[in-house]
C-alpha cells in the first residue's frame, strides 16, 4: 500500500510525519477515529482495516495510535494493542472501534471485540504497552454481539460513564479503578437507554415499525456543562447525528445531523470530537484512500466551530 501512495511525509527516527491533508493517515487503512487530548498532544486511536479483506467483511486485528502537537504533523506509533493482548480470547478477527481515556496517570483503552463484548486494557503511557488487567471481558452482558463501540468520559464530579451499543445504547458507571462498574444499578450494572424519537430522532424501520435514527458509534463527552452523544445514524450508508442532555444519564434530546451522507464516504461512519489549542475538530472516516471499498476506510478530520448555543453545525467532509 505504502508504495502506491503519493504520500509526502518524512521518515523521522522510525516514526512517520504525516502531512495534514485528508485522509490524515495514508499508510494504513484506519477507521473509527478516537482522539484523546493529553498533556498538549492529540493522541488519535484508530481501528485498522487490513489490506487483505477476509470473507468480504471487516478484517481487523489491532488498534493503532498516532499523535500530533499541532494537528498538522502526525507521528505513527504503530499498533499499540491487538487481539493478542487477550490471552483468554480464541479469536483472530474483530478488533473494532476503540477509545482511550486517562485517569490518575493510567491510560484505559476500551475495546470491543466483535461477538465477544467489551474489554479494557491499561497502560502507564498513552502509547502503551497495554496489558489486560482482568483476564476476561469487562462488560458482563448476554448481548455480546450488540456490545460494540465503547465511548467513555469522566464527569466533573469524578464519575466515569462508559456508553456503547448497536442498535441499543447502554451505559455503566465505572468505578474509580476504571476496570469495574457499579453493579447496583440497571440490570446487574448495565443501564439501557430508552430509544425514543425525542431522544434520537424518528425513523421507520425496514419492518415498517417506528424506530430511532441511532445505529452505533456513540461519542460521549461533556462541553460547557452540556453532555453530547454523537453517533452514526440509520444506514446504509450511515450519517452522523447527535443528541444532548443536561445529565450524563439523559434524558437525551435529538439535535439533528452533523455530517450527511456523501458518495465519497463509506457505508459506515464513526465520529470523534475534541477541542485542542482553542479549536474544535471532528474526526470521521471515509473510503477515499481505497477508492470506494467500505471495509478499507481512512481517517479524516475537519475543523469546525460550535454555534453560540453549543449546537454543532453541519460539517462538510473534504472530498479528495
Ligand atoms: O469498524 C467496525 C465497525 O464499523 C464499528 O464498530 C462501527 O462503528 C463501524 O464503523
py3Dmol code that shows the C-alpha trace and the ligand (Angstrom):
import py3Dmol

protein = """\
ATOM      1  CA  UNK A   1       0.000   0.000   0.000  1.00  0.00           C
ATOM      2  CA  UNK A   2       2.692   2.471   1.055  1.00  0.00           C
ATOM      3  CA  UNK A   3       4.498   2.423  -2.271  1.00  0.00           C
ATOM      4  CA  UNK A   4       1.292   3.093  -4.199  1.00  0.00           C
ATOM      5  CA  UNK A   5       0.640   6.379  -2.470  1.00  0.00           C
ATOM      6  CA  UNK A   6       1.594   9.885  -3.408  1.00  0.00           C
ATOM      7  CA  UNK A   7       2.496  10.347   0.209  1.00  0.00           C
ATOM      8  CA  UNK A   8       4.649  13.320   1.119  1.00  0.00           C
ATOM      9  CA  UNK A   9       5.703  12.646   4.685  1.00  0.00           C
ATOM     10  CA  UNK A  10       9.201  12.362   6.067  1.00  0.00           C
ATOM     11  CA  UNK A  11      10.851   9.467   7.847  1.00  0.00           C
ATOM     12  CA  UNK A  12      11.804  10.658  11.321  1.00  0.00           C
ATOM     13  CA  UNK A  13      13.601   8.395  13.791  1.00  0.00           C
ATOM     14  CA  UNK A  14      11.454   5.415  12.923  1.00  0.00           C
ATOM     15  CA  UNK A  15       8.198   7.318  13.008  1.00  0.00           C
ATOM     16  CA  UNK A  16       6.296   8.879  10.129  1.00  0.00           C
ATOM     17  CA  UNK A  17       5.400  12.540   9.914  1.00  0.00           C
ATOM     18  CA  UNK A  18       2.157  12.600   8.004  1.00  0.00           C
ATOM     19  CA  UNK A  19       1.006  15.755   6.306  1.00  0.00           C
ATOM     20  CA  UNK A  20      -2.341  17.063   7.420  1.00  0.00           C
ATOM     21  CA  UNK A  21      -4.314  16.530   4.255  1.00  0.00           C
ATOM     22  CA  UNK A  22      -7.307  14.255   4.322  1.00  0.00           C
ATOM     23  CA  UNK A  23      -7.226  11.396   4.836  1.00  0.00           C
ATOM     24  CA  UNK A  24      -4.701  12.144   7.543  1.00  0.00           C
ATOM     25  CA  UNK A  25      -3.382   8.571   7.635  1.00  0.00           C
ATOM     26  CA  UNK A  26      -2.371   7.418   4.175  1.00  0.00           C
ATOM     27  CA  UNK A  27      -0.099   4.499   5.025  1.00  0.00           C
ATOM     28  CA  UNK A  28      -2.719   2.196   6.568  1.00  0.00           C
ATOM     29  CA  UNK A  29      -6.449   1.852   6.320  1.00  0.00           C
ATOM     30  CA  UNK A  30      -7.736   3.270   9.598  1.00  0.00           C
ATOM     31  CA  UNK A  31     -11.286   3.636  10.889  1.00  0.00           C
ATOM     32  CA  UNK A  32     -13.348   4.637  13.922  1.00  0.00           C
ATOM     33  CA  UNK A  33     -11.087   7.555  14.957  1.00  0.00           C
ATOM     34  CA  UNK A  34     -10.997   8.232  18.704  1.00  0.00           C
ATOM     35  CA  UNK A  35      -8.947  11.320  19.584  1.00  0.00           C
ATOM     36  CA  UNK A  36      -7.720  11.999  23.130  1.00  0.00           C
ATOM     37  CA  UNK A  37      -6.061  15.231  24.282  1.00  0.00           C
ATOM     38  CA  UNK A  38      -3.370  14.671  26.885  1.00  0.00           C
ATOM     39  CA  UNK A  39      -0.538  16.900  28.005  1.00  0.00           C
ATOM     40  CA  UNK A  40      -0.589  19.224  24.982  1.00  0.00           C
ATOM     41  CA  UNK A  41      -0.797  16.372  22.499  1.00  0.00           C
ATOM     42  CA  UNK A  42      -3.594  14.810  20.480  1.00  0.00           C
ATOM     43  CA  UNK A  43      -3.443  11.018  20.592  1.00  0.00           C
ATOM     44  CA  UNK A  44      -5.541   9.518  17.851  1.00  0.00           C
ATOM     45  CA  UNK A  45      -6.530   5.883  18.367  1.00  0.00           C
ATOM     46  CA  UNK A  46      -7.971   4.064  15.396  1.00  0.00           C
ATOM     47  CA  UNK A  47      -9.127   0.657  14.426  1.00  0.00           C
ATOM     48  CA  UNK A  48      -7.271  -0.804  11.456  1.00  0.00           C
ATOM     49  CA  UNK A  49      -8.746  -2.322   8.302  1.00  0.00           C
ATOM     50  CA  UNK A  50      -6.312  -4.874   6.890  1.00  0.00           C
ATOM     51  CA  UNK A  51      -5.146  -4.521   3.285  1.00  0.00           C
ATOM     52  CA  UNK A  52      -6.448  -8.045   2.573  1.00  0.00           C
ATOM     53  CA  UNK A  53     -10.076  -8.485   3.452  1.00  0.00           C
ATOM     54  CA  UNK A  54     -11.231 -11.939   4.586  1.00  0.00           C
ATOM     55  CA  UNK A  55     -14.739 -13.084   3.584  1.00  0.00           C
ATOM     56  CA  UNK A  56     -15.557  -9.603   2.280  1.00  0.00           C
ATOM     57  CA  UNK A  57     -16.132  -8.337   5.828  1.00  0.00           C
ATOM     58  CA  UNK A  58     -14.347  -6.179   8.404  1.00  0.00           C
ATOM     59  CA  UNK A  59     -10.878  -7.657   8.820  1.00  0.00           C
ATOM     60  CA  UNK A  60      -9.399  -6.015  11.885  1.00  0.00           C
ATOM     61  CA  UNK A  61      -6.677  -7.406  14.134  1.00  0.00           C
ATOM     62  CA  UNK A  62      -5.208  -4.471  16.051  1.00  0.00           C
ATOM     63  CA  UNK A  63      -5.574  -0.876  17.168  1.00  0.00           C
ATOM     64  CA  UNK A  64      -3.218   1.891  16.064  1.00  0.00           C
ATOM     65  CA  UNK A  65      -2.172   5.195  17.607  1.00  0.00           C
ATOM     66  CA  UNK A  66      -0.997   8.474  16.069  1.00  0.00           C
ATOM     67  CA  UNK A  67      -0.076  11.695  17.834  1.00  0.00           C
ATOM     68  CA  UNK A  68       0.250  15.345  16.941  1.00  0.00           C
ATOM     69  CA  UNK A  69       1.129  18.539  18.763  1.00  0.00           C
ATOM     70  CA  UNK A  70      -0.186  20.821  16.018  1.00  0.00           C
ATOM     71  CA  UNK A  71      -2.851  18.875  14.076  1.00  0.00           C
ATOM     72  CA  UNK A  72      -0.566  19.091  11.050  1.00  0.00           C
ATOM     73  CA  UNK A  73       2.357  16.756  11.693  1.00  0.00           C
ATOM     74  CA  UNK A  74       1.409  13.284  12.885  1.00  0.00           C
ATOM     75  CA  UNK A  75       3.628  10.615  14.389  1.00  0.00           C
ATOM     76  CA  UNK A  76       2.729   6.980  13.803  1.00  0.00           C
ATOM     77  CA  UNK A  77       3.111   4.922  16.993  1.00  0.00           C
ATOM     78  CA  UNK A  78       2.114   1.729  15.247  1.00  0.00           C
ATOM     79  CA  UNK A  79      -0.244  -0.935  16.564  1.00  0.00           C
ATOM     80  CA  UNK A  80      -0.362  -0.199  20.300  1.00  0.00           C
ATOM     81  CA  UNK A  81      -2.704  -3.095  21.109  1.00  0.00           C
ATOM     82  CA  UNK A  82      -4.134  -6.117  19.358  1.00  0.00           C
ATOM     83  CA  UNK A  83      -6.377  -9.106  19.917  1.00  0.00           C
ATOM     84  CA  UNK A  84      -3.232 -10.930  21.048  1.00  0.00           C
ATOM     85  CA  UNK A  85      -3.315  -8.820  24.242  1.00  0.00           C
ATOM     86  CA  UNK A  86      -6.195 -11.020  25.399  1.00  0.00           C
ATOM     87  CA  UNK A  87      -4.798 -14.434  26.297  1.00  0.00           C
ATOM     88  CA  UNK A  88      -8.292 -15.789  27.003  1.00  0.00           C
ATOM     89  CA  UNK A  89      -9.553 -14.866  23.548  1.00  0.00           C
ATOM     90  CA  UNK A  90      -9.998 -17.606  20.970  1.00  0.00           C
ATOM     91  CA  UNK A  91     -10.467 -15.219  18.044  1.00  0.00           C
ATOM     92  CA  UNK A  92      -8.197 -13.667  15.439  1.00  0.00           C
ATOM     93  CA  UNK A  93     -10.560 -11.074  13.926  1.00  0.00           C
ATOM     94  CA  UNK A  94     -12.838  -8.392  15.377  1.00  0.00           C
ATOM     95  CA  UNK A  95     -10.738  -5.502  16.746  1.00  0.00           C
ATOM     96  CA  UNK A  96     -13.450  -2.884  16.306  1.00  0.00           C
ATOM     97  CA  UNK A  97     -13.849   0.721  17.475  1.00  0.00           C
ATOM     98  CA  UNK A  98     -11.637   1.756  20.395  1.00  0.00           C
ATOM     99  CA  UNK A  99     -11.455   4.702  22.816  1.00  0.00           C
ATOM    100  CA  UNK A 100      -8.751   5.666  25.314  1.00  0.00           C
ATOM    101  CA  UNK A 101      -9.027   7.832  28.435  1.00  0.00           C
ATOM    102  CA  UNK A 102      -6.548   8.867  31.128  1.00  0.00           C
ATOM    103  CA  UNK A 103      -7.233   8.642  34.853  1.00  0.00           C
ATOM    104  CA  UNK A 104      -4.754   9.061  37.699  1.00  0.00           C
ATOM    105  CA  UNK A 105      -1.813   8.704  35.326  1.00  0.00           C
ATOM    106  CA  UNK A 106      -3.043   5.477  33.739  1.00  0.00           C
ATOM    107  CA  UNK A 107      -4.462   5.064  30.255  1.00  0.00           C
ATOM    108  CA  UNK A 108      -7.524   2.883  29.791  1.00  0.00           C
ATOM    109  CA  UNK A 109      -8.223   1.529  26.336  1.00  0.00           C
ATOM    110  CA  UNK A 110     -11.818   0.345  25.945  1.00  0.00           C
ATOM    111  CA  UNK A 111     -12.174  -2.061  23.060  1.00  0.00           C
ATOM    112  CA  UNK A 112     -14.961  -4.119  21.564  1.00  0.00           C
ATOM    113  CA  UNK A 113     -14.082  -7.492  20.116  1.00  0.00           C
ATOM    114  CA  UNK A 114     -16.822  -8.273  17.674  1.00  0.00           C
ATOM    115  CA  UNK A 115     -19.034 -11.001  19.103  1.00  0.00           C
ATOM    116  CA  UNK A 116     -17.047 -11.049  22.352  1.00  0.00           C
ATOM    117  CA  UNK A 117     -18.305  -7.884  24.019  1.00  0.00           C
ATOM    118  CA  UNK A 118     -16.289  -5.061  25.524  1.00  0.00           C
ATOM    119  CA  UNK A 119     -12.938  -5.334  27.279  1.00  0.00           C
ATOM    120  CA  UNK A 120     -10.355  -2.962  28.698  1.00  0.00           C
ATOM    121  CA  UNK A 121      -6.578  -2.663  28.542  1.00  0.00           C
ATOM    122  CA  UNK A 122      -4.412  -0.418  30.718  1.00  0.00           C
ATOM    123  CA  UNK A 123      -1.011   1.229  30.288  1.00  0.00           C
ATOM    124  CA  UNK A 124       1.239   3.730  32.042  1.00  0.00           C
ATOM    125  CA  UNK A 125       1.671   5.781  28.858  1.00  0.00           C
ATOM    126  CA  UNK A 126      -0.754   6.720  26.054  1.00  0.00           C
ATOM    127  CA  UNK A 127       1.134   4.611  23.548  1.00  0.00           C
ATOM    128  CA  UNK A 128       1.400   1.573  25.793  1.00  0.00           C
ATOM    129  CA  UNK A 129       2.497  -1.069  26.395  1.00  0.00           C
ATOM    130  CA  UNK A 130      -1.065  -2.098  27.225  1.00  0.00           C
ATOM    131  CA  UNK A 131      -1.886  -5.052  29.456  1.00  0.00           C
ATOM    132  CA  UNK A 132      -5.093  -6.910  30.214  1.00  0.00           C
ATOM    133  CA  UNK A 133      -5.908  -6.194  33.888  1.00  0.00           C
ATOM    134  CA  UNK A 134      -8.912  -8.504  34.163  1.00  0.00           C
ATOM    135  CA  UNK A 135      -8.116 -11.624  32.159  1.00  0.00           C
ATOM    136  CA  UNK A 136     -11.737 -11.597  30.983  1.00  0.00           C
ATOM    137  CA  UNK A 137     -14.153  -9.185  29.308  1.00  0.00           C
ATOM    138  CA  UNK A 138     -15.213  -6.040  31.175  1.00  0.00           C
ATOM    139  CA  UNK A 139     -18.927  -5.859  30.369  1.00  0.00           C
ATOM    140  CA  UNK A 140     -20.774  -8.906  31.627  1.00  0.00           C
ATOM    141  CA  UNK A 141     -23.843  -8.924  29.378  1.00  0.00           C
ATOM    142  CA  UNK A 142     -25.851 -11.520  27.496  1.00  0.00           C
ATOM    143  CA  UNK A 143     -25.934  -9.462  24.279  1.00  0.00           C
ATOM    144  CA  UNK A 144     -22.292  -9.735  23.238  1.00  0.00           C
ATOM    145  CA  UNK A 145     -22.891  -9.202  19.509  1.00  0.00           C
ATOM    146  CA  UNK A 146     -24.509  -5.847  20.229  1.00  0.00           C
ATOM    147  CA  UNK A 147     -21.746  -4.795  22.610  1.00  0.00           C
ATOM    148  CA  UNK A 148     -19.635  -2.674  20.276  1.00  0.00           C
ATOM    149  CA  UNK A 149     -18.312   0.884  20.074  1.00  0.00           C
ATOM    150  CA  UNK A 150     -17.472   1.845  23.673  1.00  0.00           C
ATOM    151  CA  UNK A 151     -17.194   5.569  24.453  1.00  0.00           C
ATOM    152  CA  UNK A 152     -16.091   6.915  27.803  1.00  0.00           C
ATOM    153  CA  UNK A 153     -15.991  10.226  29.669  1.00  0.00           C
ATOM    154  CA  UNK A 154     -15.413  11.341  33.257  1.00  0.00           C
ATOM    155  CA  UNK A 155     -17.815  13.931  34.677  1.00  0.00           C
ATOM    156  CA  UNK A 156     -16.572  16.853  36.788  1.00  0.00           C
ATOM    157  CA  UNK A 157     -17.589  15.001  39.977  1.00  0.00           C
ATOM    158  CA  UNK A 158     -15.229  12.147  39.057  1.00  0.00           C
ATOM    159  CA  UNK A 159     -17.901   9.683  37.959  1.00  0.00           C
ATOM    160  CA  UNK A 160     -16.918   7.905  34.744  1.00  0.00           C
ATOM    161  CA  UNK A 161     -19.535   6.657  32.296  1.00  0.00           C
ATOM    162  CA  UNK A 162     -18.995   4.051  29.605  1.00  0.00           C
ATOM    163  CA  UNK A 163     -21.631   4.065  26.864  1.00  0.00           C
ATOM    164  CA  UNK A 164     -21.818   1.621  23.941  1.00  0.00           C
ATOM    165  CA  UNK A 165     -24.099  -0.388  21.689  1.00  0.00           C
ATOM    166  CA  UNK A 166     -25.666  -1.221  18.337  1.00  0.00           C
ATOM    167  CA  UNK A 167     -28.618  -0.757  17.906  1.00  0.00           C
ATOM    168  CA  UNK A 168     -29.367  -0.227  21.589  1.00  0.00           C
ATOM    169  CA  UNK A 169     -27.473   2.196  23.774  1.00  0.00           C
ATOM    170  CA  UNK A 170     -26.311   1.159  27.214  1.00  0.00           C
ATOM    171  CA  UNK A 171     -24.089   2.602  29.904  1.00  0.00           C
ATOM    172  CA  UNK A 172     -22.342   1.566  33.074  1.00  0.00           C
ATOM    173  CA  UNK A 173     -20.990   3.768  35.838  1.00  0.00           C
ATOM    174  CA  UNK A 174     -17.343   2.822  36.030  1.00  0.00           C
ATOM    175  CA  UNK A 175     -15.754   2.611  39.441  1.00  0.00           C
ATOM    176  CA  UNK A 176     -12.709   4.750  40.268  1.00  0.00           C
ATOM    177  CA  UNK A 177     -10.458   1.858  39.142  1.00  0.00           C
ATOM    178  CA  UNK A 178     -11.963   2.170  35.607  1.00  0.00           C
ATOM    179  CA  UNK A 179     -11.935  -1.626  35.215  1.00  0.00           C
ATOM    180  CA  UNK A 180     -15.077  -2.462  37.189  1.00  0.00           C
ATOM    181  CA  UNK A 181     -18.508  -0.887  37.475  1.00  0.00           C
ATOM    182  CA  UNK A 182     -21.345  -0.221  39.870  1.00  0.00           C
ATOM    183  CA  UNK A 183     -23.479  -3.365  39.804  1.00  0.00           C
ATOM    184  CA  UNK A 184     -26.239  -1.855  41.947  1.00  0.00           C
ATOM    185  CA  UNK A 185     -27.970  -0.025  39.098  1.00  0.00           C
ATOM    186  CA  UNK A 186     -29.805  -1.240  35.964  1.00  0.00           C
ATOM    187  CA  UNK A 187     -29.500  -4.899  35.023  1.00  0.00           C
ATOM    188  CA  UNK A 188     -26.528  -6.011  37.111  1.00  0.00           C
ATOM    189  CA  UNK A 189     -24.972  -2.602  36.489  1.00  0.00           C
ATOM    190  CA  UNK A 190     -25.963  -2.176  32.833  1.00  0.00           C
ATOM    191  CA  UNK A 191     -28.457   0.619  32.199  1.00  0.00           C
ATOM    192  CA  UNK A 192     -30.458   0.544  28.984  1.00  0.00           C
ATOM    193  CA  UNK A 193     -31.275   3.920  27.427  1.00  0.00           C
ATOM    194  CA  UNK A 194     -34.851   4.345  26.251  1.00  0.00           C
ATOM    195  CA  UNK A 195     -34.674   4.797  22.483  1.00  0.00           C
ATOM    196  CA  UNK A 196     -37.362   7.364  21.761  1.00  0.00           C
ATOM    197  CA  UNK A 197     -37.837   9.704  18.796  1.00  0.00           C
ATOM    198  CA  UNK A 198     -37.436  12.674  21.146  1.00  0.00           C
ATOM    199  CA  UNK A 199     -34.057  11.342  22.249  1.00  0.00           C
ATOM    200  CA  UNK A 200     -32.566  10.091  18.970  1.00  0.00           C
ATOM    201  CA  UNK A 201     -34.810  11.219  16.102  1.00  0.00           C
ATOM    202  CA  UNK A 202     -37.557   9.248  14.397  1.00  0.00           C
ATOM    203  CA  UNK A 203     -37.197   6.781  11.583  1.00  0.00           C
ATOM    204  CA  UNK A 204     -39.289   3.973  10.201  1.00  0.00           C
ATOM    205  CA  UNK A 205     -37.511   0.637  10.373  1.00  0.00           C
ATOM    206  CA  UNK A 206     -37.227  -1.839   7.496  1.00  0.00           C
ATOM    207  CA  UNK A 207     -40.024  -3.781   9.188  1.00  0.00           C
ATOM    208  CA  UNK A 208     -42.242  -0.689   8.940  1.00  0.00           C
ATOM    209  CA  UNK A 209     -42.156  -0.160  12.713  1.00  0.00           C
ATOM    210  CA  UNK A 210     -41.213   3.192  14.256  1.00  0.00           C
ATOM    211  CA  UNK A 211     -37.618   3.410  15.470  1.00  0.00           C
ATOM    212  CA  UNK A 212     -34.925   5.972  16.075  1.00  0.00           C
ATOM    213  CA  UNK A 213     -32.032   7.145  13.918  1.00  0.00           C
ATOM    214  CA  UNK A 214     -29.427   5.843  16.387  1.00  0.00           C
ATOM    215  CA  UNK A 215     -27.395   2.947  14.987  1.00  0.00           C
ATOM    216  CA  UNK A 216     -23.910   2.746  16.515  1.00  0.00           C
ATOM    217  CA  UNK A 217     -20.604   4.522  17.065  1.00  0.00           C
ATOM    218  CA  UNK A 218     -21.544   6.768  20.018  1.00  0.00           C
ATOM    219  CA  UNK A 219     -19.106   9.500  21.017  1.00  0.00           C
ATOM    220  CA  UNK A 220     -19.936  10.778  24.509  1.00  0.00           C
ATOM    221  CA  UNK A 221     -18.456  13.932  26.024  1.00  0.00           C
ATOM    222  CA  UNK A 222     -19.193  16.981  28.134  1.00  0.00           C
ATOM    223  CA  UNK A 223     -18.589  20.547  26.999  1.00  0.00           C
ATOM    224  CA  UNK A 224     -19.587  23.758  28.792  1.00  0.00           C
ATOM    225  CA  UNK A 225     -21.959  21.851  31.079  1.00  0.00           C
ATOM    226  CA  UNK A 226     -23.767  20.067  28.242  1.00  0.00           C
ATOM    227  CA  UNK A 227     -23.446  16.326  27.502  1.00  0.00           C
ATOM    228  CA  UNK A 228     -23.193  15.282  23.869  1.00  0.00           C
ATOM    229  CA  UNK A 229     -23.958  11.931  22.277  1.00  0.00           C
ATOM    230  CA  UNK A 230     -22.702  11.994  18.706  1.00  0.00           C
ATOM    231  CA  UNK A 231     -23.487   8.811  16.757  1.00  0.00           C
ATOM    232  CA  UNK A 232     -23.706   7.019  13.435  1.00  0.00           C
ATOM    233  CA  UNK A 233     -27.316   7.176  12.274  1.00  0.00           C
ATOM    234  CA  UNK A 234     -29.504   4.944  10.160  1.00  0.00           C
ATOM    235  CA  UNK A 235     -27.592   3.304   7.283  1.00  0.00           C
ATOM    236  CA  UNK A 236     -26.643   2.024   4.825  1.00  0.00           C
ATOM    237  CA  UNK A 237     -24.842   4.388   4.339  1.00  0.00           C
ATOM    238  CA  UNK A 238     -24.754   5.952   7.771  1.00  0.00           C
ATOM    239  CA  UNK A 239     -24.671   9.647   8.534  1.00  0.00           C
ATOM    240  CA  UNK A 240     -23.634  11.379  11.760  1.00  0.00           C
ATOM    241  CA  UNK A 241     -26.230  12.889  14.096  1.00  0.00           C
ATOM    242  CA  UNK A 242     -26.263  13.935  17.732  1.00  0.00           C
ATOM    243  CA  UNK A 243     -28.285  14.378  20.878  1.00  0.00           C
ATOM    244  CA  UNK A 244     -27.606  16.382  24.027  1.00  0.00           C
ATOM    245  CA  UNK A 245     -28.541  16.153  27.685  1.00  0.00           C
ATOM    246  CA  UNK A 246     -28.026  18.158  30.851  1.00  0.00           C
ATOM    247  CA  UNK A 247     -27.197  14.964  32.785  1.00  0.00           C
ATOM    248  CA  UNK A 248     -24.728  12.236  31.755  1.00  0.00           C
ATOM    249  CA  UNK A 249     -27.544   9.718  32.146  1.00  0.00           C
ATOM    250  CA  UNK A 250     -30.007  11.626  29.954  1.00  0.00           C
ATOM    251  CA  UNK A 251     -32.778  12.179  29.110  1.00  0.00           C
ATOM    252  CA  UNK A 252     -31.361  12.854  25.664  1.00  0.00           C
ATOM    253  CA  UNK A 253     -32.764  15.346  23.157  1.00  0.00           C
ATOM    254  CA  UNK A 254     -32.237  14.818  19.445  1.00  0.00           C
ATOM    255  CA  UNK A 255     -30.378  17.756  17.831  1.00  0.00           C
ATOM    256  CA  UNK A 256     -30.078  16.706  14.179  1.00  0.00           C
ATOM    257  CA  UNK A 257     -27.406  15.987  11.570  1.00  0.00           C
ATOM    258  CA  UNK A 258     -23.688  16.780  11.803  1.00  0.00           C
ATOM    259  CA  UNK A 259     -22.380  15.069   8.672  1.00  0.00           C
ATOM    260  CA  UNK A 260     -24.729  13.964   5.927  1.00  0.00           C
ATOM    261  CA  UNK A 261     -24.274  11.010   3.632  1.00  0.00           C
ATOM    262  CA  UNK A 262     -21.990  11.599   0.658  1.00  0.00           C
ATOM    263  CA  UNK A 263     -20.803   9.375  -2.167  1.00  0.00           C
ATOM    264  CA  UNK A 264     -17.164   9.518  -1.076  1.00  0.00           C
ATOM    265  CA  UNK A 265     -17.988   8.436   2.486  1.00  0.00           C
ATOM    266  CA  UNK A 266     -18.011   4.774   3.469  1.00  0.00           C
ATOM    267  CA  UNK A 267     -21.190   2.805   4.246  1.00  0.00           C
ATOM    268  CA  UNK A 268     -20.243   3.234   7.908  1.00  0.00           C
ATOM    269  CA  UNK A 269     -19.198   6.440   9.568  1.00  0.00           C
ATOM    270  CA  UNK A 270     -17.868   6.968  13.078  1.00  0.00           C
ATOM    271  CA  UNK A 271     -17.094  10.267  14.778  1.00  0.00           C
ATOM    272  CA  UNK A 272     -14.710  11.540  17.448  1.00  0.00           C
ATOM    273  CA  UNK A 273     -14.657  15.164  18.620  1.00  0.00           C
ATOM    274  CA  UNK A 274     -12.125  17.195  20.606  1.00  0.00           C
ATOM    275  CA  UNK A 275     -11.184  20.742  21.481  1.00  0.00           C
ATOM    276  CA  UNK A 276      -7.468  21.365  21.082  1.00  0.00           C
ATOM    277  CA  UNK A 277      -5.480  24.602  21.268  1.00  0.00           C
ATOM    278  CA  UNK A 278      -8.607  26.737  21.003  1.00  0.00           C
ATOM    279  CA  UNK A 279     -10.118  24.921  18.033  1.00  0.00           C
ATOM    280  CA  UNK A 280     -12.692  22.155  17.683  1.00  0.00           C
ATOM    281  CA  UNK A 281     -12.081  19.107  15.495  1.00  0.00           C
ATOM    282  CA  UNK A 282     -14.408  16.485  14.073  1.00  0.00           C
ATOM    283  CA  UNK A 283     -12.764  13.158  13.138  1.00  0.00           C
ATOM    284  CA  UNK A 284     -14.559  10.631  10.931  1.00  0.00           C
ATOM    285  CA  UNK A 285     -13.760   8.017   8.335  1.00  0.00           C
ATOM    286  CA  UNK A 286     -14.369   7.712   4.613  1.00  0.00           C
ATOM    287  CA  UNK A 287     -13.395   5.305   1.829  1.00  0.00           C
ATOM    288  CA  UNK A 288     -11.379   7.748  -0.256  1.00  0.00           C
ATOM    289  CA  UNK A 289      -7.984   6.023   0.051  1.00  0.00           C
ATOM    290  CA  UNK A 290      -9.331   2.646  -1.107  1.00  0.00           C
ATOM    291  CA  UNK A 291     -11.429   4.317  -3.799  1.00  0.00           C
ATOM    292  CA  UNK A 292     -14.746   3.109  -2.506  1.00  0.00           C
ATOM    293  CA  UNK A 293     -14.073  -0.064  -0.525  1.00  0.00           C
ATOM    294  CA  UNK A 294     -16.172   0.109   2.621  1.00  0.00           C
ATOM    295  CA  UNK A 295     -14.036  -2.397   4.516  1.00  0.00           C
ATOM    296  CA  UNK A 296     -10.929  -0.308   3.833  1.00  0.00           C
ATOM    297  CA  UNK A 297     -11.559   3.033   5.425  1.00  0.00           C
ATOM    298  CA  UNK A 298      -9.443   6.064   6.186  1.00  0.00           C
ATOM    299  CA  UNK A 299      -9.460   8.653   8.942  1.00  0.00           C
ATOM    300  CA  UNK A 300     -10.147  12.272   8.103  1.00  0.00           C
ATOM    301  CA  UNK A 301     -10.665  15.402  10.187  1.00  0.00           C
ATOM    302  CA  UNK A 302     -12.454  18.741   9.801  1.00  0.00           C
ATOM    303  CA  UNK A 303     -12.029  21.816  11.959  1.00  0.00           C
ATOM    304  CA  UNK A 304     -15.323  23.410  12.992  1.00  0.00           C
ATOM    305  CA  UNK A 305     -16.789  25.963  15.412  1.00  0.00           C
ATOM    306  CA  UNK A 306     -19.693  25.321  17.755  1.00  0.00           C
ATOM    307  CA  UNK A 307     -22.621  27.695  17.453  1.00  0.00           C
ATOM    308  CA  UNK A 308     -23.054  30.145  20.341  1.00  0.00           C
ATOM    309  CA  UNK A 309     -25.758  27.948  21.919  1.00  0.00           C
ATOM    310  CA  UNK A 310     -23.466  24.904  21.920  1.00  0.00           C
ATOM    311  CA  UNK A 311     -25.092  23.264  18.925  1.00  0.00           C
ATOM    312  CA  UNK A 312     -22.883  21.663  16.283  1.00  0.00           C
ATOM    313  CA  UNK A 313     -23.090  22.991  12.706  1.00  0.00           C
ATOM    314  CA  UNK A 314     -23.433  20.790   9.672  1.00  0.00           C
ATOM    315  CA  UNK A 315     -19.912  19.730   8.698  1.00  0.00           C
ATOM    316  CA  UNK A 316     -18.971  19.076   5.083  1.00  0.00           C
ATOM    317  CA  UNK A 317     -16.459  16.265   4.542  1.00  0.00           C
ATOM    318  CA  UNK A 318     -13.401  17.015   2.446  1.00  0.00           C
ATOM    319  CA  UNK A 319     -13.700  15.379  -0.957  1.00  0.00           C
ATOM    320  CA  UNK A 320     -10.334  14.069  -2.092  1.00  0.00           C
TER     321      UNK A 320
END
"""
ligand_1 = """\
10
LIG
O -15.127 -0.701 12.463
C -16.096 -1.701 12.685
C -17.445 -1.098 12.880
O -17.807 -0.295 11.772
C -17.518 -0.142 14.039
O -17.612 -0.790 15.255
C -18.713 0.653 13.672
O -18.859 1.839 14.401
C -18.477 0.880 12.208
O -17.622 1.970 11.998
"""
view = py3Dmol.view(width=600, height=400)
view.addModel(protein, "pdb")
view.setStyle({"model": 0}, {"cartoon": {"style": "trace"}})
view.addModel(ligand_1, "xyz")
view.setStyle({"model": 1}, {"stick": {}})
view.zoomTo()
view.show()
